[in-house]
Amino acid sequence: MPHRRPPHILLFDSGLGGLSVLSALRNAIPEAQITYLADDARFPYGAMQDEELALRLCDVLAAPIAERGVDAILIACNTASTTALPALREAFALPVIGTVPAIKPAAMLSENGLVSVLGTSATVRRDYTHTLIAEYGEGCRYTLVGSSRLAALAEAEMRGERAPDDALRSEIAPCFIESEGKRTDVIVLGCTHYPLLRHRFETIAPWPVTWLDPAPAIARRAANLLAESGFPVGVGNRSEPGEIVFTSGRAISPALAAIFEKYGLVLVKNAQ
């Protein structure tokens, strides 16, 4: 049944990585009302056990879903998506859009057949990721690189604390493979925090590669699902500023406040 009002999307991440998805989402569904929930009280998710993480997500999402009347949930976190999508879809009678490594698009883009997946340690070890490669890798050689530091470095960068070049260089170095006269030519950004550092990666990389950001594809998927559900999509003006809610209750820096303004977000009372 068609809806006269624009959709309300709950965009979720453990921290600020969802900002890399927000811009694409605004382009695809400019009229959407956005609530961004950042579970920074438990950031980062990489050390959590699968069952613990699934329970945490169901718990922290329940109140905003009930109170804010959202129409879809977008999990802008690879670690959460590769772990908890089935549990979330069982818990909530709403479309749940996940974020998983862009394995198939990477295979289509690569000319050398050498692709790296740069993710969190949790994402690259998940069976989900290995299954994607087995099913959609198209014969490419995939190098999985798990970083335990890059998400935190991206968070610091957003707060106005420049991440050292050497630190970034050491984290991305294992992605660059030379084999039989060929070099890695596509690197999948398997954590939504990492596109926030892409401009830095491009500067320090040992050779040019395609840094594959899944955000546009995620946004298109969300747009298609909501259009199929009868919501107006891509036909209206940009909505009012979105809201961002943190679970930690921490104060934000002036640099971070400026970032939120740039992304069209207003900080509201922190969730507890």
N, C-alpha and C positions, 0 to 999 in steps of 0.2 A: 504494500500500500504506500503510495507516495507521501512524503513528508513535506510540509510547507517550510519548516524551519531548517537551518543548516545543522550538520552533525556536530556533536560534541565528542572530542577524542581525548582520551586519557593517555598521555605519552609518558612512559615510565622508563627509568634507568636507575642504576645504583648511584649515579652522580651526574656529571655534566655531559656525558657522552651523547645523550639524546639531542643536544643542541645541533649536532651534525646531521640529524634526521629532520629536525624542525624546519630548517630552511626549505628542504625538498617537499616537506608536507605542506608548507604554506604555498608553494608554487602549484602543487597538484590540487589542493583543496583550499583555495584562499578564503572561502567563507567559513571554514570550520572554526568552532570554538575549541581552544586548546587549554587543557589543564596538564601541566608538567609536574609529575611527582618524582622527586629525587630521593631515593632511600640512602642518603649519605650517612645515616647512622650506622649502616652495616657495610659501607664501602671499604675495601673492594670485596666482591663476591667470590673471588677465585679460591679462597681457602675453605669455603663452606662445603659440606657434604651435600650430595644431590637432594636427599630427602629433606634436610634442614633448609636448603634454599627454596625448594618448592613450597614448604610450609610457610616460610617467611613471606614469599611473594603473595600467596593466597591471603595471608593475614594482613599485610600492609596495604593491599589493594581493596580489600573488602569495604572499608569505610568510605573512601572517596567514590567508589563506584555506586554505593547506595545513596550517599548524600548529594552527589553532584549530577546524577542522572545522565551518565555518559552513554554513548551509543556504540563505542568501540574502544578496545584497548590495544595500544601499540607498544610492544615490549622492545624498546630501543637498546637492547643489551644482548649480545651474542651468548654470553655465559648463561644468563637466565633463560634465553630461548632454547638453547641446546639441552637444557636440563628440565625445564618446567612447563613447556607449552601444553603437553597432555593434561597435567594437573590443573592448569589455569582454565583450559577449555571445558574441563569437567566441572570446575567450581563456579564458573560464571556463564550465564546464558547470553553472552555477547560475542561478537566477532573479536577474536584475539589474533593480532598480526605479530608474528615474530620476526627476529632478525638473525639470519644464519649466514655463514660464510658463502660468498658468491662464487661457488666452485664452477658451475656450468658456464656463466658468462666469462670467467677467466680463461677457461679452455678455448672458448670461441675467439677470444682476443689474442691469445698467445700465438706468435709466429714461430718461436723457437721450441715450444713444448716444455719450457721450464717455468713453472709457476710456484710462487711461495705464498703461504698463508701466514700472515702476521696477526696473531691473536693473543688472548690471555693464555696462561698456562692451562687453565681449566678448559677453555674452548678447544684448543688443539688436541687435547687428550680425550675428548668426548668421543664415544662410539658414533654419535650423530655425525660429527665432522668426517670421520673416516668412511662412514656409509655414503655420504654425499660424494666423496672423492671416488669411491668404488663405482657408484652409479652414473656419475656425471663428469668424471675427470677426462673423458675422451682421449685416454692414452697419454696425457701429459704427465710429466714427472713433477710431483708436488713435494715441496719442502715445507714442513710445518714448523713454525717458529713461535714458541710461547714466551711471552714477556711478562714478568711480574712487576715491572716498573713503569711501563709507558703510560698506563692509565693515570697513575698518580702524577706523572710528569705533565700530562695534558691538563689535569685539574690545576696544577700549580701555574701552568701557562695562562689558563683562564683567569686566575687570580692576580695576574700581573707579574708573576715570578718566572722569568725566562729560564727555560730548561737548558742546561749546558749542552753545547754541540757534542762534546765527547760522550756524554751520557746517552744521547739519542743515537749517535753513530754506533755505539757498542750494542745497542738493542736491535738495530735493524741490520747490522752487518751479516748475521747468518742467513738473511734472506737472499743474498746475492751469490749465486752459484755460477761457476764457469765449468762447462763440461763438453768435451769433444768439439771445441771451437764455438760453442754457443753459450749464451748468457741468459740468466733470468730476465724475462721481459715483462712479466706481469706480477704484481704483488697485491694480493687480496688483503684489504684492511678488515680484519676479522674481529674488530672491537670498535664500537661506535665512538669511543674516545679518540681513536687514532686519526680520523680525518681532521680533527682539530689541530693536528700537528703536521698535516701533509705538506704545507708550505715549507716547513723546516726540513722534512724528509727530502724534498726535491732538491734542496740546497746542498745537503751533505751526502747524498747518495753517490756511490762510486761510479755509477753510469745511469743514464736515463731509463726509467721503466714506466709502465702504466700502473698508477696506484688506483686500484679498483675500489671505489666507495659504493657500497650497496644502497645508500640512502635514496637515490631517485627510484630504484626498483621497489623499495619498500613503500615509498609514498604512492607509487602507481598502484601497488597492490591494495593499499588502504582505500584509495580513490575508487577502484573498481568494486571492492566489496561494499562500500557505502552507497555507491550508485545502484548496485544491484538490490540494495535494501530500500531503495526509493528516496534517498536523500539527494538534495541538489548538490552537485559536485562540479566545480569548475565553471560555474555560470554566474557567480556573484562577486561582490567586492570583498576585499580582505576584512575579516571580522575585527572586533575590538581586540585590544591587547590580551594575550593569554595570561594565565596565572601560573606561577611556579611555587611549589610547596616543598619544603625540605622536612625530612623526618628527624633531623638531629637537633634542631633549635639553635644552631650556631649562627653567629653574626656573619654578615658578608662584607667583603672589602669594597671600597669605592670602585676598584677596577672591575670587580664582578658585577656590581650594580650597573656599571656602564655597559657591560656585555649583555645583561638582561634587557636593557633598554634597546640595544642594537637588534636583539632578536624578538623584540615586541612582547616581552614578558614583564609581569608585575609580581613582585614578591608578596605573598600573602602569609597570614599567620602560619607558623610552622606546625606541621603535624607532630604529634607526640607518640 
